[in-house]
Amino acid sequence: MSASSVAELIRGAGSVVALTGAGISVPSGIPDFRTPGTGLWEKVDPMEVAHINVFRRDPERFWHFYGQRFQTLEDKEPNGAHRALARLQDAGIVGAVITQNIDRLHAKAGSRDLVEVHGSIAHSSCQTCRAGYPLDDVRDRQSADPDGIPRCDCGQPLKPDVVLFGEYLPVAALTRAEHLAASADLMLCIGSSLEVYPVASLPQMTLDTGGQLAIITQGPTPYDGRAAARCGGDVEAEMGEIVASLGLL
Ligand code: ZN
């Protein structure tokens, strides 16, 4: 019932936007760091290390951790849910994809018009002269540096273009996300617990402007009671069924 009812909502909607969170990347082997006892986050408290203050005061410690984080993300591939969403975009059904994920997997799956509200590991930049460097270059610079700190040509430590704890979200991306949410007939919320603000407020904007929500997420969300459709199964299977229900296999 659930995947076909999402397909039904999609058919009836003029504009569809997607909002994705950590859950869509779990089948790719990227654990949600808010789930206790998973992977890299087991050994360190990310809220302590992946913090802007640590980057500023102790870039060596920050990069010791973040370099490992890059390593765990680098070899990961998009899964069926990422591909299904890219397929919906190809078919002109879904417009933009707003994501909290920094893992580049939507881009790898071929999604366009990505609004990465927490940034991406795809590039790092210098906080002093603003020069930007792609991931491969950052990795090379990190291995070459005696302290393991990737440095700009000007000598300053590079900072990954992701939102660290203690930092504000990028204003341009957030403004775009809010505009998309407020103008959507339908928001597909995929793999997000919809609990992390301010991104968690986007579904409310869609509802407030008369749009509907379809939630494709394992586990409860604060919006479950107000969703027009709710899929709680495996995210790859559910997304595959939605695409199939629309005849897009
Ligand atoms: Zn610089």
Residues whose N, C-alpha, C, O or C-beta is under 5 A from the ligand:
A	BS01	ZN	C126 T128 C129 R130 A131 C152 C154 Q156
